[in-house]
């Protein structure tokens, strides 16, 4: 074992020198790395509609691959990339380097950081830039390209429609262009289409590209509609086949909207904020002469201006003693109108009277909130009275059948007089038909199981996929109430077999009613409410699914009737 000299161990000045040397090494090494790979920007202060250039430089001997700049996309749009090489000869020694230039457009205002970017075993230093709001520009006709945007109203109720419009004005030709679409975490965005036209502003003609959107906020509070970025290449002042054109980046203004919870004065079962809402009925035939055994179809249609078809509620079920009702699957869609979205829901029911008499279909009332007047209104369909007459009399039927009976007797006499060989042919035909029917019956019963299993398997796969997405949302601590609601309703539509709201899901599955009510309050109530216990919700869903699986596996379980 080698022993250090005692004078080396106990000399305090030596340890101080070693510590100083270590500190110098720690300071010098990053500087060496910084001279080996380096990041720089041409500006550190800019407005939201301007761009900056990020340059990355590295010694070709140390790094020659393409840098990984994916981390930049968190806060910046990468509009352009260029690469160049340089060689310097100093005192007869050649030194080559490579440079990558990136044109960046900020995605938002504020203090943004260009992170440390890896380049081989080295990395650059982070750079901070300050982005200010873009100055407000009016349509003066002084700019070749600019953006306008507007949103109405500035105060709105939750789940009501906001109309958002973006216009691109250009007096030059676009060689290439792209405009972002609005993306909001706690809102549903529906495109209303695009319109193009020309407009003269202060003696200059502009081509205008107008895009409209309907936005439906899903939570109360402040909704921020972010600025949208236009990236375009326009014709240069010097036209050339080799000229790629000038790069233009413009940003639209950012908007803020105050989103209000449903008013306490609204007493409807389902919150329906709309500009207008109506309900009407149509019948497949005249109701003046309906008899027992006739089939008539009632078609109910709800139209709501400013609501999606998926927001419209189920109509109440109708029961009639003395008649069979066969409801069809509802039809849900939406159309684009000048004022935004027109949602539609259609429910059709076939009615077959089994007894004569007078029947009355009850009145239908749908409370809704008029966003134009800020008042509750009720769409009403009056009660409908139907008189069902008896079926045609037996006497008429007997009289009508008399000629047929007489004809049958004539045919029987003819057959009796027929030769004996005709009877043999008829007997063979009857026997062959019986054998064919038996074979078809056995074939149908042997194939019924797999056919039903295949259909059930398809539905089960869809339900399992939606359940996995819901399970992920319940286990994700960062998932918002709106995301949890979306995942829950997606799963519910596959499990129940039809789209439904939180209220309807609670009625359909009582084990989940408490969670549905709590989630509804958390999303749409201004009063404080405790967050939904995601773990308990997932456990309740697992119990519901397990109970259903046990019922389906029971050998005594019979298939439900086609119509109940």
C-alpha positions as CSV (number, residue, x, y, z in Angstrom):
1,X,0.0,0.0,0.0
2,X,1.4,3.4,-1.0
3,X,1.4,6.0,1.7
4,X,1.1,9.8,0.8
5,X,3.7,12.0,2.5
6,X,2.4,13.6,5.6
7,X,3.4,17.0,4.4
8,X,1.1,16.5,1.4
9,X,-1.9,15.5,3.4
10,X,-1.8,18.2,6.0
11,X,-0.9,21.2,3.7
12,X,-4.0,23.4,3.5
13,X,-2.7,25.5,0.6
14,X,-2.5,22.5,-1.7
15,X,-6.2,21.6,-1.2
16,X,-7.2,25.2,-2.0
17,X,-5.2,25.1,-5.2
18,X,-6.9,21.9,-6.3
19,X,-10.3,23.3,-5.6
20,X,-9.5,26.4,-7.6
21,X,-8.3,24.3,-10.5
22,X,-11.5,22.2,-10.4
23,X,-13.6,25.4,-10.5
24,X,-11.6,26.7,-13.5
25,X,-12.1,23.4,-15.4
26,X,-15.9,23.5,-14.7
27,X,-16.0,27.1,-16.1
28,X,-13.8,26.5,-19.1
29,X,-15.4,23.2,-20.3
30,X,-18.8,24.8,-21.2
31,X,-17.0,27.6,-22.9
32,X,-15.1,25.1,-25.0
33,X,-18.4,23.3,-25.8
34,X,-20.0,26.7,-26.6
35,X,-17.2,27.5,-29.1
36,X,-17.6,24.0,-30.6
37,X,-21.4,24.2,-31.1
38,X,-23.2,27.6,-30.9
39,X,-26.7,28.9,-31.2
40,X,-27.6,32.6,-32.0
41,X,-30.6,34.6,-33.1
42,X,-30.8,37.8,-35.2
43,X,-33.2,39.4,-32.7
44,X,-34.4,38.8,-29.2
45,X,-37.4,41.2,-29.2
46,X,-40.2,41.0,-31.8
47,X,-44.0,41.3,-32.2
48,X,-46.3,38.3,-32.7
49,X,-46.6,38.8,-36.5
50,X,-42.8,38.9,-37.0
51,X,-40.1,36.2,-37.5
52,X,-36.6,35.6,-36.2
53,X,-33.7,33.6,-37.6
54,X,-32.0,30.9,-35.4
55,X,-28.5,29.9,-36.5
56,X,-26.8,26.7,-35.2
57,X,-23.0,26.4,-35.9
58,X,-20.8,23.3,-35.4
59,X,-17.3,22.2,-36.3
60,X,-17.7,19.7,-39.2
61,X,-15.2,17.3,-37.5
62,X,-17.4,17.1,-34.4
63,X,-20.9,17.2,-35.8
64,X,-22.2,16.7,-39.3
65,X,-25.7,15.2,-38.8
66,X,-29.0,17.2,-39.0
67,X,-29.7,18.8,-35.6
68,X,-32.8,17.7,-33.7
69,X,-34.9,20.8,-33.4
70,X,-38.3,19.2,-32.6
71,X,-38.3,21.0,-29.2
72,X,-38.7,24.3,-31.0
73,X,-42.2,23.4,-32.2
74,X,-43.6,23.9,-28.6
75,X,-43.5,27.6,-29.0
76,X,-42.5,28.3,-32.6
77,X,-43.5,27.5,-36.2
78,X,-40.5,26.4,-38.2
79,X,-41.1,28.2,-41.5
80,X,-37.8,27.6,-43.4
81,X,-34.6,25.6,-43.1
82,X,-31.3,26.3,-44.8
83,X,-27.8,24.8,-44.5
84,X,-24.4,26.1,-45.5
85,X,-20.7,25.1,-45.0
86,X,-17.6,27.2,-44.5
87,X,-13.9,26.5,-44.6
88,X,-11.2,28.7,-43.0
89,X,-7.5,28.4,-43.6
90,X,-5.4,29.8,-40.9
91,X,-1.6,29.4,-40.9
92,X,-2.0,26.6,-43.5
93,X,-4.5,24.7,-41.3
94,X,-8.0,24.2,-42.7
95,X,-11.0,24.4,-40.4
96,X,-14.5,23.7,-41.7
97,X,-17.8,24.4,-40.0
98,X,-21.5,23.9,-40.9
99,X,-24.4,26.2,-40.2
100,X,-28.1,25.6,-40.0
101,X,-30.5,28.6,-40.3
102,X,-34.1,28.3,-39.2
103,X,-36.8,30.9,-39.7
104,X,-39.1,30.9,-36.7
105,X,-42.5,32.5,-36.1
106,X,-43.7,32.6,-32.5
107,X,-47.0,30.8,-31.6
108,X,-47.9,33.1,-28.8
109,X,-47.0,36.3,-27.0
110,X,-44.8,36.5,-23.8
111,X,-41.3,35.4,-22.9
112,X,-40.3,32.3,-24.9
113,X,-37.3,30.2,-24.6
114,X,-35.3,28.5,-27.3
115,X,-34.2,25.4,-25.4
116,X,-30.8,23.8,-25.3
117,X,-30.5,21.8,-28.5
118,X,-28.4,18.6,-28.7
119,X,-25.7,18.4,-31.3
120,X,-23.8,15.2,-30.9
121,X,-22.3,14.9,-27.5
122,X,-22.6,18.7,-27.0
123,X,-25.6,21.0,-26.7
124,X,-26.2,24.7,-27.2
125,X,-27.2,27.2,-24.6
126,X,-30.8,28.2,-24.2
127,X,-31.9,31.7,-25.6
128,X,-34.7,33.8,-24.3
129,X,-36.8,36.0,-26.6
130,X,-39.6,38.4,-25.8
131,X,-42.7,38.5,-28.0
132,X,-45.1,41.4,-27.8
133,X,-48.7,41.7,-29.1
134,X,-48.9,42.5,-32.8
135,X,-49.9,46.2,-33.4
136,X,-53.5,46.7,-34.5
137,X,-53.7,47.4,-38.2
138,X,-56.7,48.8,-40.0
139,X,-57.7,48.2,-43.6
140,X,-55.9,51.2,-45.0
141,X,-54.7,49.5,-48.2
142,X,-51.1,50.1,-47.4
143,X,-50.1,46.5,-46.9
144,X,-49.9,43.8,-49.5
145,X,-51.0,41.0,-47.1
146,X,-52.8,41.2,-43.8
147,X,-55.3,39.3,-41.6
148,X,-58.5,40.3,-39.9
149,X,-60.5,38.2,-37.4
150,X,-63.7,38.8,-35.3
151,X,-65.8,36.8,-32.9
152,X,-69.4,37.4,-31.8
153,X,-70.8,37.7,-29.2
154,X,-68.1,38.7,-26.6
155,X,-70.4,37.4,-23.8
156,X,-72.1,34.0,-24.2
157,X,-73.6,31.1,-22.4
158,X,-71.8,27.8,-22.1
159,X,-72.6,25.4,-25.0
160,X,-74.0,28.3,-27.1
161,X,-72.6,29.2,-30.5
162,X,-69.9,31.7,-31.1
163,X,-69.3,32.9,-34.7
164,X,-65.6,33.3,-35.5
165,X,-64.5,34.7,-38.8
166,X,-61.0,35.0,-40.3
167,X,-60.2,37.0,-43.4
168,X,-57.0,37.0,-45.5
169,X,-56.4,40.1,-47.6
170,X,-53.8,39.9,-50.4
171,X,-53.0,42.1,-53.3
172,X,-50.3,39.8,-54.6
173,X,-50.3,36.3,-55.9
174,X,-49.6,33.4,-53.4
175,X,-47.1,30.9,-54.6
176,X,-47.9,28.8,-51.5
177,X,-49.9,29.5,-48.4
178,X,-51.3,27.8,-45.3
179,X,-53.5,29.2,-42.6
180,X,-54.0,27.5,-39.2
181,X,-57.4,26.3,-38.0
182,X,-58.5,27.3,-34.5
183,X,-57.9,24.6,-31.8
184,X,-59.3,25.0,-28.3
185,X,-59.1,22.6,-25.5
186,X,-62.4,23.3,-23.8
187,X,-64.6,24.0,-26.9
188,X,-66.0,22.3,-29.9
189,X,-65.1,23.9,-33.2
190,X,-67.1,23.3,-36.4
191,X,-66.0,24.7,-39.8
192,X,-68.7,26.7,-41.6
193,X,-66.9,26.8,-45.0
194,X,-64.8,29.2,-47.0
195,X,-65.8,32.1,-49.2
196,X,-63.6,34.1,-51.7
197,X,-64.3,37.5,-53.2
198,X,-62.6,40.8,-54.2
199,X,-62.7,44.1,-52.4
200,X,-61.3,47.5,-53.1
201,X,-59.6,49.4,-50.2
202,X,-58.3,52.9,-50.8
203,X,-57.8,52.3,-54.5
204,X,-56.1,48.9,-54.1
205,X,-57.9,45.6,-55.1
206,X,-57.5,42.7,-52.7
207,X,-58.4,39.0,-53.0
208,X,-60.2,38.0,-49.8
209,X,-60.3,34.5,-48.4
210,X,-62.9,34.3,-45.7
211,X,-63.2,31.3,-43.3
212,X,-66.0,30.9,-40.8
213,X,-66.2,28.7,-37.7
214,X,-68.8,27.9,-35.1
215,X,-67.3,27.6,-31.6
216,X,-69.2,26.0,-28.7
217,X,-67.5,26.6,-25.3
218,X,-67.9,23.6,-22.9
219,X,-66.9,25.2,-19.7
220,X,-67.8,28.6,-18.0
221,X,-65.1,31.2,-17.4
222,X,-62.9,33.0,-19.9
223,X,-62.4,31.5,-23.3
224,X,-59.3,32.6,-25.2
225,X,-59.3,32.2,-28.9
226,X,-55.6,32.2,-29.9
227,X,-54.1,34.1,-32.8
228,X,-53.9,32.2,-36.1
229,X,-50.7,32.2,-38.2
230,X,-50.6,32.7,-42.0
231,X,-47.5,31.4,-43.7
232,X,-47.3,32.3,-47.4
233,X,-44.8,32.8,-50.2
234,X,-45.6,35.6,-52.6
235,X,-44.1,36.7,-55.8
236,X,-40.8,38.6,-55.4
237,X,-40.2,42.0,-56.9
238,X,-37.7,40.4,-59.3
239,X,-39.5,37.5,-60.9
240,X,-37.3,34.5,-61.8
241,X,-37.7,30.8,-62.3
242,X,-35.1,30.1,-59.6
243,X,-36.6,32.6,-57.1
244,X,-38.7,30.8,-54.5
245,X,-40.5,34.0,-53.6
246,X,-40.7,36.1,-50.5
247,X,-41.8,34.6,-47.2
248,X,-44.6,36.4,-45.5
249,X,-45.9,35.6,-42.0
250,X,-49.0,37.3,-40.5
251,X,-51.0,36.7,-37.4
252,X,-54.6,37.4,-36.6
253,X,-55.6,39.1,-33.3
254,X,-56.3,37.1,-30.2
255,X,-59.8,37.3,-28.7
256,X,-61.3,36.8,-25.2
257,X,-64.9,35.7,-24.6
258,X,-66.6,35.6,-21.2
259,X,-68.5,32.3,-21.0
260,X,-71.4,32.3,-18.5
261,X,-73.0,29.3,-16.7
262,X,-76.7,28.5,-17.3
263,X,-78.9,31.0,-15.4
264,X,-80.6,29.8,-12.3
265,X,-84.0,30.8,-13.7
266,X,-83.8,28.1,-16.4
267,X,-85.9,25.1,-15.3
268,X,-85.6,22.7,-18.3
269,X,-84.2,19.2,-17.9
270,X,-81.6,19.8,-20.7
271,X,-79.7,23.1,-21.2
272,X,-80.5,24.3,-24.8
273,X,-79.1,27.8,-25.6
274,X,-80.2,28.6,-29.2
275,X,-81.3,31.5,-31.4
276,X,-84.4,29.6,-32.3
277,X,-85.9,26.2,-31.7
278,X,-89.0,24.5,-33.2
279,X,-90.7,21.1,-33.3
280,X,-93.1,19.9,-35.9
281,X,-94.8,16.6,-36.9
282,X,-95.6,14.9,-40.2
283,X,-97.7,11.8,-40.9
284,X,-97.3,9.2,-43.7
285,X,-101.0,9.3,-44.5
286,X,-104.2,11.2,-43.9
287,X,-105.6,10.5,-40.4
288,X,-109.2,10.9,-41.5
289,X,-109.7,7.2,-42.0
290,X,-107.4,5.0,-39.9
291,X,-108.6,1.4,-39.3
292,X,-107.4,-1.4,-37.0
293,X,-104.4,-3.1,-38.5
294,X,-103.3,-0.1,-40.6
295,X,-99.7,1.2,-40.3
296,X,-99.1,4.9,-40.0
297,X,-95.8,6.6,-39.4
298,X,-95.4,9.7,-37.2
299,X,-92.3,11.8,-38.0
300,X,-91.1,14.4,-35.3
301,X,-88.5,16.9,-36.3
302,X,-86.6,19.4,-34.0
303,X,-84.7,22.2,-35.6
304,X,-82.4,24.5,-33.6
305,X,-80.5,27.5,-34.9
306,X,-77.2,27.8,-33.1
307,X,-77.0,24.2,-31.8
308,X,-75.5,21.0,-33.1
309,X,-77.8,18.1,-33.8
310,X,-76.0,16.1,-31.1
311,X,-77.0,18.6,-28.5
312,X,-80.8,18.1,-29.1
313,X,-82.5,15.9,-26.5
314,X,-84.4,12.6,-26.9
315,X,-88.1,13.1,-27.2
316,X,-90.3,11.5,-24.5
317,X,-91.5,8.0,-25.2
318,X,-95.1,7.5,-26.1
319,X,-97.3,4.6,-24.9
320,X,-100.7,3.9,-26.3
321,X,-103.1,1.2,-25.0
322,X,-104.6,-0.6,-28.0
323,X,-101.8,0.2,-30.4
324,X,-98.3,-1.2,-31.1
325,X,-95.5,1.4,-31.5
326,X,-92.2,0.7,-33.3
327,X,-89.7,3.6,-33.0
328,X,-86.9,3.9,-35.6
329,X,-83.3,5.0,-34.9
330,X,-83.2,8.8,-34.6
331,X,-81.5,10.8,-37.4
332,X,-79.1,13.5,-36.2
333,X,-77.3,16.0,-38.5
334,X,-76.5,19.6,-38.9
335,X,-76.6,22.2,-41.8
336,X,-74.7,25.4,-42.4
337,X,-76.8,28.6,-42.6
338,X,-75.9,32.3,-42.7
339,X,-76.2,32.5,-38.9
340,X,-74.0,29.5,-38.3
341,X,-75.2,26.0,-37.5
342,X,-78.7,24.6,-37.8
343,X,-79.0,21.3,-35.8
344,X,-81.7,18.8,-36.6
345,X,-83.0,15.7,-34.9
346,X,-85.7,13.5,-36.5
347,X,-87.5,10.6,-34.7
348,X,-89.9,8.4,-36.6
349,X,-92.4,5.9,-35.0
350,X,-94.6,3.4,-36.8
351,X,-98.0,3.0,-35.1
352,X,-100.3,0.0,-35.7
353,X,-103.7,0.2,-34.0
354,X,-105.0,-3.1,-32.6
355,X,-108.3,-1.8,-31.2
356,X,-110.8,0.7,-32.5
357,X,-111.5,3.9,-30.5
358,X,-110.2,7.4,-29.9
359,X,-106.5,7.8,-29.1
360,X,-104.7,10.9,-27.9
361,X,-100.9,11.5,-28.3
362,X,-99.8,13.8,-25.5
363,X,-98.4,17.3,-25.9
364,X,-94.7,17.7,-26.2
365,X,-92.9,20.6,-24.5
366,X,-89.2,21.5,-25.0
367,X,-87.9,24.3,-22.7
368,X,-84.9,26.2,-24.3
369,X,-83.0,29.4,-23.7
370,X,-83.3,32.2,-26.3
371,X,-79.8,33.7,-26.6
372,X,-81.1,36.7,-28.6
373,X,-83.5,37.8,-25.8
374,X,-81.8,36.1,-22.8
375,X,-85.2,34.5,-21.8
376,X,-86.5,31.0,-21.5
377,X,-89.0,29.8,-24.1
378,X,-90.9,26.6,-24.7
379,X,-91.3,24.9,-28.1
380,X,-94.7,23.1,-28.0
381,X,-96.3,20.4,-30.2
382,X,-100.0,20.3,-29.4
383,X,-101.7,17.0,-28.4
384,X,-102.9,14.9,-31.3
385,X,-106.3,13.0,-31.4
386,X,-106.6,10.0,-33.6
387,X,-109.8,8.1,-34.3
388,X,-109.3,4.4,-35.2
389,X,-112.2,2.7,-37.1
390,X,-112.9,-1.1,-36.9
391,X,-111.4,-3.3,-39.6
392,X,-113.5,-4.2,-42.6
393,X,-116.6,-6.3,-41.5
394,X,-116.5,-10.1,-41.6
395,X,-119.6,-10.1,-43.8
396,X,-117.8,-8.2,-46.5
397,X,-114.8,-10.6,-46.3
398,X,-117.1,-13.6,-46.5
399,X,-118.9,-12.3,-49.5
400,X,-115.7,-11.5,-51.2
401,X,-114.4,-15.1,-50.5
402,X,-117.5,-16.8,-51.9
403,X,-116.4,-16.7,-55.6
404,X,-113.0,-18.1,-54.5
405,X,-114.6,-20.9,-52.7
406,X,-116.8,-21.8,-55.7
407,X,-113.7,-21.7,-57.9
408,X,-111.9,-24.0,-55.5
409,X,-114.7,-26.6,-55.7
410,X,-114.5,-26.5,-59.5
411,X,-110.8,-27.0,-59.4
412,X,-111.3,-29.9,-56.9
413,X,-113.8,-31.6,-59.2
414,X,-111.3,-31.2,-62.1
415,X,-108.5,-32.7,-60.0
416,X,-110.7,-35.6,-58.9
417,X,-111.3,-36.4,-62.5
418,X,-107.7,-36.2,-63.4
419,X,-105.7,-39.4,-64.2
420,X,-103.9,-41.4,-61.5
421,X,-100.5,-40.4,-62.7
422,X,-101.2,-36.8,-61.8
423,X,-101.7,-37.8,-58.1
424,X,-98.3,-39.5,-58.1
425,X,-96.6,-36.3,-59.4
426,X,-98.3,-34.2,-56.8
427,X,-97.3,-36.6,-54.0
428,X,-93.7,-36.4,-55.1
429,X,-93.7,-32.6,-55.1
430,X,-95.2,-32.5,-51.6
431,X,-92.6,-34.9,-50.3
432,X,-89.7,-32.9,-51.9
433,X,-91.0,-29.7,-50.5
434,X,-91.1,-31.2,-47.0
435,X,-87.6,-32.5,-47.2
436,X,-86.3,-29.1,-48.5
437,X,-88.0,-27.2,-45.6
438,X,-86.5,-29.6,-43.0
439,X,-83.0,-29.1,-44.4
440,X,-83.4,-25.3,-44.5
441,X,-84.6,-25.4,-40.9
442,X,-81.6,-27.4,-39.7
443,X,-79.2,-25.2,-41.6
444,X,-80.6,-22.0,-40.2
445,X,-80.5,-23.2,-36.6
446,X,-76.9,-24.5,-37.0
447,X,-75.7,-21.1,-38.3
448,X,-77.7,-18.8,-36.0
449,X,-75.0,-19.0,-33.3
450,X,-72.0,-17.9,-35.3
451,X,-73.9,-15.1,-37.0
452,X,-75.1,-13.6,-33.7
453,X,-71.6,-14.0,-32.3
454,X,-70.0,-12.1,-35.1
455,X,-72.4,-9.2,-34.7
456,X,-71.8,-9.2,-31.0
457,X,-68.1,-9.3,-31.5
458,X,-68.1,-6.2,-33.6
459,X,-70.1,-4.2,-31.1
460,X,-67.9,-5.6,-28.3
461,X,-64.7,-4.4,-30.0
462,X,-66.1,-0.9,-30.4
463,X,-67.1,-0.8,-26.8
464,X,-63.8,-2.1,-25.6
465,X,-61.9,0.5,-27.6
466,X,-64.0,3.3,-26.1
467,X,-63.6,1.8,-22.6
468,X,-59.8,1.8,-22.9
469,X,-59.9,5.5,-23.9
470,X,-62.2,6.2,-20.9
471,X,-59.9,4.2,-18.6
472,X,-56.9,6.3,-19.8
473,X,-58.8,9.5,-19.1
474,X,-59.8,8.3,-15.6
475,X,-56.2,7.4,-14.8
476,X,-54.6,10.6,-16.2
477,X,-54.3,13.2,-13.5
478,X,-54.0,15.9,-16.1
479,X,-57.2,15.2,-18.0
480,X,-59.7,18.0,-17.8
481,X,-63.4,17.6,-16.9
482,X,-64.3,18.3,-20.5
483,X,-62.0,15.5,-21.7
484,X,-63.4,13.1,-19.1
485,X,-67.0,14.0,-20.2
486,X,-66.1,13.4,-23.9
487,X,-64.6,10.0,-23.1
488,X,-67.5,9.0,-20.9
489,X,-70.2,9.9,-23.4
490,X,-68.2,8.1,-26.2
491,X,-68.1,4.9,-24.2
492,X,-71.8,5.3,-23.2
493,X,-72.9,5.5,-26.8
494,X,-71.3,2.1,-27.6
495,X,-72.5,0.5,-24.3
496,X,-76.1,1.8,-24.4
497,X,-76.4,1.6,-28.1
498,X,-77.3,5.3,-28.8
499,X,-75.9,8.8,-28.2
500,X,-76.9,10.2,-24.8
501,X,-76.2,13.1,-22.5
502,X,-74.9,12.9,-18.9
503,X,-78.4,13.2,-17.6
504,X,-79.7,10.4,-19.8
505,X,-76.7,8.2,-19.0
506,X,-77.5,8.6,-15.2
507,X,-81.1,7.5,-15.9
508,X,-80.0,4.6,-18.0
509,X,-77.3,3.4,-15.6
510,X,-78.2,4.5,-12.0
511,X,-74.8,3.3,-10.7
512,X,-73.2,6.2,-12.6
513,X,-75.9,8.8,-11.8
514,X,-74.0,10.4,-9.0
515,X,-70.8,10.8,-11.0
516,X,-72.8,12.2,-14.1
517,X,-74.5,14.8,-11.9
518,X,-71.2,15.8,-10.2
519,X,-69.4,16.1,-13.6
520,X,-72.3,18.2,-15.0
521,X,-72.1,20.6,-12.0
522,X,-68.3,20.8,-12.3
523,X,-68.5,21.8,-15.9
524,X,-71.6,24.1,-16.0
525,X,-72.2,25.4,-12.5
526,X,-70.8,28.7,-11.2
527,X,-70.9,27.4,-7.7
528,X,-68.0,25.5,-6.3
529,X,-68.2,21.7,-6.6
530,X,-65.8,19.0,-5.7
531,X,-64.0,17.3,-8.6
532,X,-65.1,13.9,-9.8
533,X,-63.4,11.0,-8.1
534,X,-62.0,9.4,-11.3
535,X,-60.9,6.2,-9.5
536,X,-64.4,5.6,-8.0
537,X,-66.0,6.4,-11.4
538,X,-63.8,3.8,-13.1
539,X,-64.6,1.2,-10.4
540,X,-68.3,1.8,-10.9
541,X,-68.0,1.4,-14.6
542,X,-66.1,-1.8,-14.2
543,X,-68.9,-3.2,-12.0
544,X,-71.5,-2.2,-14.6
545,X,-69.6,-4.0,-17.3
546,X,-69.0,-7.0,-15.1
547,X,-72.7,-7.4,-14.3
548,X,-73.6,-7.2,-18.0
549,X,-71.0,-9.8,-18.9
550,X,-72.3,-12.2,-16.3
551,X,-75.8,-11.8,-17.6
552,X,-74.8,-12.5,-21.1
553,X,-72.9,-15.6,-20.1
554,X,-75.8,-17.1,-18.2
555,X,-77.2,-20.1,-20.0
556,X,-80.8,-19.2,-19.0
557,X,-80.6,-15.7,-20.5
558,X,-82.9,-15.4,-23.5
559,X,-82.5,-12.9,-26.4
560,X,-84.6,-9.8,-25.9
561,X,-87.7,-9.4,-28.1
562,X,-87.3,-7.3,-31.3
563,X,-89.8,-4.8,-30.0
564,X,-90.8,-4.4,-26.4
